[in-house]
Amino acid sequence: MRPARGRGWNQQKSGKLTTLGKGRCWARTHPLAVDAALAAVVLVFMVIGSFAEPYGEHGPTWGTRTPDAPSLLLMALGALALFFRRRAPWSVLAVTCAAAITELLTGDPRAPVVMCAVIALYTVAATTDRSTTWRIGLVTMAGLTGVAMLSGPLPWYAQENIGIFAWTGMAAAAGDAVRSRRAFVDAIRERAERAERTREEEARRRVAEERLRIARDLHDVVAHHIALVNVQAGVAAHVMDKRPDQAKEALAHVRDASRSALNELRATVGLLRQTGDPEAPTEPAPGLHRLDELVETFRNAGLPVEVALGQVGLDLPAAVDLAAFRIIQEALTNVRKHAGRDAKAEVSVVRVGPNVEVTVIDDGPGKGKGGDGEGQRDTDTDGGGHGLLGMRERVSALGGSCTAGPRYGGGFRVHAILPVAPVTTAKGETA
């Protein structure tokens, strides 16, 4: 059983220990020394009590009787047994009760050997359960009191006999009370530790979710803009000598895409700043209101895109609005990277009941003979890349679904269903 940590432990943690607190800490770390001191004190009190005569002519007198050698031996045996009371409480109780019964049957006058049995009964009650405590307490009280009443020179109703009954009963009750208090303190400490672990786990979970969300944003930003920069840079290099005007236009698109990438990276990294840091991001997160701007960047990169925007409404939750924008951005980026030069894309965003459905399709067969084309996209679909995986994570976080795969007859299709209304759990809680 783990020792209870009381006021002395709290004072030790705070660095302020009183004399009593220091004594408790020392006693907790030196149990054998405490038991040895207790045994010595009990032996001294038993020996002193054996010289007192409670029934003198003028009341209790001192030094009128002397304990004999067997009584001294039984007192020493009982005190020695108390030294092992923590390691073998049941054995110590049996030995001390045997010594007390022997003294009650043979001692004349009697020595207070029963004091050892009282302390042993308290130890047993403090280390076992309540039902066992009351059973062993009743047996001990009945046995010692019965022997004291039925034997010896005193009448059965003598105060010494009643005192044995009272002291053994109080020892069992005190031991049970101490055990209950220790169990209560341990339960409170366990709940506090469990609550602390729960708070730490919740904090780690939130940190992991935030890191995953930032990683998705960084991937979307880098994949989209760097893909555009790569395409426009290739166009500029291809037409630099023959059509310098078109090369300048391509380089302008490179400049715009790189500036947009830097701005979004700055905004995303700004989320990692601590509270009070300067230059906190103030630009709102992108959404469907920037869909035309997004599509125009792909058109400038040479990808024909048709958009069908239904009556979606402007009251979409921020998370749904951002997820729809990022899904379209990632899907068009994959089309530009993998579908081939002659591919065309179609984007559809419609409101269907409580959901918003986002669909991006293309008719490209892949990069053709010189590229990895459709095979690469298949690998990405199966989890080899991070783009489609990020889409699914975004949609799953909102309680929706996302499917992506080749179309029948050629091309690729990305379809996401985003619930607009909050997802309700089985307990009625809003997710």
C-alpha positions in Angstrom: 0.0 0.0 0.0 1.4 3.4 -1.0 1.8 5.7 2.1 -0.6 8.6 2.3 0.9 12.0 1.7 -0.6 14.5 4.1 0.1 18.0 5.1 3.8 17.3 5.5 4.1 16.2 1.9 2.4 19.4 0.7 4.7 21.5 2.8 7.7 19.6 1.4 6.6 20.4 -2.2 6.2 24.1 -1.3 9.6 24.2 0.3 8.2 25.2 3.7 8.6 22.4 6.3 7.6 22.9 9.9 9.1 20.7 12.7 6.0 18.5 12.6 6.3 18.2 8.9 9.9 17.2 9.1 9.1 14.6 11.7 6.4 13.1 9.5 8.7 13.0 6.5 11.4 11.3 8.6 9.0 8.8 10.0 7.7 8.0 6.5 11.2 7.3 5.3 12.3 5.3 8.4 9.5 3.0 9.4 11.7 0.4 11.2 13.1 3.1 13.4 9.6 4.3 14.3 8.5 0.7 15.1 11.6 0.2 17.3 10.9 3.4 19.2 7.3 2.5 19.6 8.2 -1.0 20.9 10.6 0.6 23.4 8.1 3.1 24.6 5.4 0.4 25.0 7.8 -1.7 27.0 8.7 1.2 29.3 5.0 1.9 30.0 4.2 -1.7 30.6 7.0 -2.1 33.1 6.0 1.2 34.9 2.4 0.1 34.9 3.2 -3.2 36.5 4.6 -1.5 39.6 1.3 0.4 40.2 -1.4 -1.0 42.5 -4.8 0.4 41.5 -6.7 -1.1 44.5 -4.7 0.2 47.5 -6.3 1.2 50.8 -6.0 4.9 50.0 -6.5 4.6 46.2 -3.9 3.8 43.6 -0.4 3.5 45.1 3.0 3.2 43.5 5.7 0.7 44.2 3.6 -1.6 46.4 4.0 -4.6 44.0 6.8 -5.9 41.8 6.3 -7.9 38.5 7.8 -11.4 38.5 10.2 -12.8 35.9 7.6 -14.5 33.7 5.6 -11.2 33.4 8.8 -9.3 32.5 9.5 -12.0 29.9 6.0 -11.7 28.4 6.3 -7.9 28.3 9.6 -8.1 26.5 8.2 -10.7 24.0 5.2 -8.5 23.2 7.3 -5.4 22.8 9.7 -7.3 20.5 6.9 -8.5 18.4 5.7 -4.9 17.8 9.0 -4.3 15.9 7.7 -6.5 13.1 4.1 -5.1 13.1 4.3 -3.6 9.6 5.9 -6.6 7.9 3.7 -9.3 9.5 0.7 -7.7 11.2 -1.3 -10.9 11.5 1.5 -12.9 13.1 2.3 -10.0 15.5 -1.4 -9.9 16.5 -1.3 -13.7 17.2 1.9 -13.5 19.2 0.8 -10.5 21.3 -2.7 -12.0 22.0 -1.0 -15.3 23.1 1.3 -13.3 25.4 -1.6 -11.3 26.8 -3.8 -14.4 27.4 -0.8 -16.1 29.1 -0.4 -13.2 31.4 -4.1 -13.0 32.2 -4.1 -16.7 33.2 -0.9 -16.8 35.1 0.0 -13.4 36.3 -0.7 -12.4 39.9 -0.7 -9.5 40.0 -1.3 -9.0 36.3 1.1 -7.0 34.2 -0.4 -4.8 31.3 0.8 -7.1 28.5 -2.5 -6.6 26.8 -1.2 -3.2 25.7 0.8 -4.9 22.9 -2.3 -6.7 21.6 -4.2 -3.4 21.4 -1.4 -1.9 19.2 -1.2 -5.0 17.1 -5.0 -5.0 16.6 -4.8 -1.3 15.5 -2.1 -2.2 12.9 -4.2 -5.1 11.5 -7.3 -2.9 11.2 -5.3 -0.1 9.4 -4.0 -2.6 6.8 -7.1 -4.7 6.0 -10.7 -4.1 4.9 -13.6 -3.1 7.1 -15.4 -6.5 7.3 -12.2 -8.3 8.2 -11.5 -5.6 10.8 -14.8 -6.0 12.6 -14.6 -9.8 12.5 -11.0 -9.9 14.0 -11.9 -7.1 16.3 -14.9 -8.9 17.8 -12.9 -12.1 18.2 -10.0 -10.3 19.9 -12.3 -8.3 22.2 -14.4 -11.3 23.1 -11.3 -13.6 23.6 -9.3 -11.2 25.8 -12.2 -9.9 27.8 -13.6 -13.4 28.3 -10.3 -14.7 29.6 -9.8 -11.7 31.9 -13.3 -12.1 33.4 -13.2 -15.9 33.8 -9.7 -16.1 35.3 -7.6 -14.3 37.8 -8.1 -12.9 41.3 -10.4 -10.0 40.3 -14.2 -10.3 39.9 -15.6 -10.4 36.4 -17.0 -6.9 36.7 -13.7 -5.3 37.6 -12.7 -2.1 35.8 -9.5 -3.7 34.4 -11.6 -6.3 32.6 -14.0 -3.7 31.2 -11.0 -1.6 30.2 -9.6 -4.4 28.1 -12.9 -4.5 26.2 -12.9 -0.8 25.7 -9.3 -0.5 24.6 -9.5 -3.3 22.0 -12.7 -1.9 20.6 -11.2 1.6 20.3 -8.1 0.1 18.6 -10.2 -1.6 15.9 -12.2 1.5 15.3 -9.2 3.8 15.2 -7.4 1.4 12.7 -10.4 1.3 10.5 -10.8 5.1 10.5 -7.1 5.5 9.6 -7.4 3.0 6.8 -10.6 4.8 5.5 -8.8 8.2 5.5 -5.8 6.8 3.7 -8.1 5.2 1.0 -10.0 8.5 0.7 -6.8 10.5 0.3 -5.4 8.0 -2.2 -8.6 8.2 -4.2 -8.5 12.0 -4.3 -4.8 11.9 -5.4 -5.5 9.3 -8.0 -8.4 11.4 -9.5 -6.2 14.5 -9.5 -3.4 12.6 -11.2 -5.9 11.2 -13.7 -7.3 14.6 -14.4 -3.8 16.0 -14.8 -2.9 13.2 -17.3 -6.2 13.8 -19.1 -5.4 17.5 -19.4 -1.9 16.8 -20.7 -3.3 14.2 -23.2 -5.9 16.7 -24.4 -3.3 19.4 -24.8 -1.0 17.0 -26.8 -4.0 16.0 -28.9 -4.9 19.7 -29.7 -1.2 20.4 -30.5 -1.1 17.4 -32.8 -4.3 18.5 -34.5 -3.0 22.1 -34.9 0.2 20.8 -36.4 -1.6 18.6 -38.8 -3.8 21.5 -39.9 -0.8 23.8 -40.4 0.9 21.1 -42.3 -2.1 20.7 -44.6 -2.2 24.5 -45.2 1.5 24.6 -45.9 1.2 21.7 -48.3 -1.7 23.3 -50.1 0.1 26.6 -50.4 3.5 25.2 -51.5 2.0 22.6 -53.9 -0.3 25.1 -55.7 2.0 28.1 -56.1 5.2 26.2 -56.7 3.5 24.1 -59.4 2.4 27.4 -61.1 5.9 28.8 -60.8 7.3 25.7 -62.3 4.9 25.7 -65.2 5.3 29.4 -66.0 9.1 29.2 -65.6 9.1 26.4 -68.2 7.0 28.4 -70.5 9.3 31.4 -70.2 12.4 29.4 -70.9 10.7 27.8 -73.9 9.6 31.1 -75.6 12.4 33.4 -74.3 14.2 33.6 -77.7 11.2 33.5 -80.1 8.5 35.4 -78.2 10.0 37.6 -75.6 6.6 39.3 -74.9 5.0 36.0 -73.9 8.1 35.2 -71.8 7.7 38.5 -69.9 4.1 37.6 -69.3 5.0 34.2 -68.0 7.7 35.7 -65.7 5.0 38.2 -64.4 2.9 35.2 -63.5 5.9 33.6 -61.8 6.3 36.8 -59.8 2.7 37.0 -58.8 2.5 33.3 -57.8 5.7 33.5 -55.7 4.4 36.7 -54.0 1.1 34.9 -53.2 3.0 31.9 -51.9 5.2 34.1 -49.7 2.1 35.9 -48.3 0.3 32.7 -47.5 3.4 31.2 -46.0 3.8 34.3 -43.9 0.2 34.1 -42.7 0.5 30.4 -41.9 3.8 30.7 -40.1 2.2 33.6 -38.2 -0.1 31.1 -36.5 3.0 29.7 -34.8 3.8 33.0 -33.1 3.3 33.3 -29.4 0.7 35.7 -27.9 1.9 39.3 -28.1 4.4 38.8 -30.9 4.3 41.5 -33.5 3.1 41.2 -37.1 0.2 38.8 -36.3 -1.7 37.7 -39.4 -4.8 39.8 -40.0 -5.8 38.6 -43.5 -8.8 36.4 -43.5 -8.5 32.8 -44.6 -9.2 32.1 -48.2 -12.6 30.8 -49.2 -15.0 30.4 -52.2 -15.1 34.2 -52.6 -11.6 33.9 -54.0 -12.5 31.0 -56.4 -12.4 33.2 -59.5 -8.9 34.4 -58.5 -7.8 30.9 -58.0 -9.2 29.6 -61.3 -7.7 32.6 -63.2 -4.2 31.6 -62.0 -4.6 28.1 -63.5 -6.0 29.6 -66.7 -3.0 31.8 -67.0 -0.8 28.7 -66.5 -2.5 27.1 -69.6 -5.1 24.9 -67.9 -8.7 25.5 -69.2 -11.1 25.5 -66.3 -14.8 25.7 -66.3 -16.7 26.6 -63.1 -20.2 25.8 -62.2 -21.1 27.5 -58.9 -24.6 26.8 -57.7 -26.6 28.6 -55.1 -24.1 27.9 -52.4 -24.7 31.0 -50.3 -22.4 33.2 -48.5 -23.2 32.0 -45.0 -21.0 28.9 -45.0 -19.1 28.1 -41.9 -15.5 29.3 -42.1 -14.1 25.7 -41.8 -16.4 24.5 -44.7 -15.5 27.5 -46.8 -11.8 27.0 -46.3 -12.0 23.2 -46.9 -13.9 23.7 -50.2 -11.3 26.2 -51.4 -8.4 24.0 -50.5 -9.9 20.9 -52.1 -10.4 22.8 -55.4 -6.9 24.2 -55.2 -5.3 20.8 -54.6 -7.4 19.1 -57.2 -6.6 21.6 -59.9 -2.9 21.5 -58.9 -2.9 17.7 -59.4 -4.6 18.2 -62.8 -2.0 20.7 -63.9 0.8 18.4 -62.7 -0.4 15.0 -63.8 -3.2 15.3 -66.4 -1.1 16.4 -69.4 -0.8 19.6 -71.4 -4.1 19.2 -73.3 -6.3 18.4 -70.3 -9.3 20.4 -69.3 -10.9 20.7 -65.9 -14.3 21.3 -64.6 -15.2 22.6 -61.1 -18.6 22.2 -59.6 -19.8 23.6 -56.2 -23.4 23.0 -55.4 -25.6 23.0 -52.3 -27.5 19.7 -51.8 -29.7 19.7 -48.8 -27.5 20.2 -45.6 -24.3 19.6 -47.6 -22.0 21.3 -50.0 -20.7 19.0 -52.8 -17.4 19.9 -54.5 -16.5 18.1 -57.7 -13.4 18.5 -59.8 -13.0 16.4 -62.9 -10.6 16.4 -65.8 -10.3 14.6 -69.1 -6.5 14.2 -69.2 -4.9 10.8 -69.8 -1.8 11.8 -67.9 1.5 13.2 -68.9 1.7 10.9 -71.9 4.5 8.8 -73.0 7.2 10.9 -71.4 5.8 11.1 -67.9 4.5 8.9 -65.1 1.0 10.4 -65.7 -1.8 8.2 -64.5 0.4 5.9 -62.6 1.5 8.7 -60.4 -2.0 9.8 -59.7 -3.0 6.3 -58.8 -0.1 6.1 -56.4 -1.2 9.4 -54.8 -4.8 8.0 -54.6 -3.5 5.0 -52.7 -1.8 7.1 -50.2 1.7 7.6 -51.7 1.3 11.4 -51.8 0.1 13.9 -49.4 -2.4 15.9 -51.5 -5.3 13.6 -51.6 -4.5 12.4 -48.0 -4.8 16.0 -46.9 -8.1 16.4 -48.7 -9.5 13.3 -46.9 -8.3 14.6 -43.5 -9.9 18.0 -44.0 -13.2 16.5 -45.0 -13.1 13.8 -42.3 -12.5 16.5 -39.7 -15.7 18.2 -40.7 -17.7 14.9 -40.7 -17.9 14.6 -44.5 -16.6 12.2 -47.1 -14.1 12.4 -50.0 -13.6 10.1 -52.9 -11.0 10.4 -55.7 -10.1 8.1 -58.5 -10.0 7.6 -62.3 -13.1 8.3 -64.4 -14.6 5.8 -66.7 -13.4 6.6 -70.2 -10.3 8.5 -69.0 -9.6 11.4 -66.7 -9.8 11.8 -62.9 -12.5 12.8 -60.5 -12.4 14.3 -57.0 -15.7 14.5 -55.2 -16.1 15.8 -51.6 -19.3 16.2 -49.5 -19.0 18.8 -46.8 -21.8 19.0 -44.2 -22.8 22.6 -43.5 -24.7 21.9 -40.3 -22.7 20.8 -37.2 -22.3 17.1 -36.8 -24.2 15.8 -33.8 -22.9 12.9 -31.8 -25.0 10.1 -30.3 -25.1 11.9 -26.9 -26.5 15.1 -28.5 -23.2 17.0 -28.3 -22.1 19.2 -31.2 -18.8 18.1 -32.7 
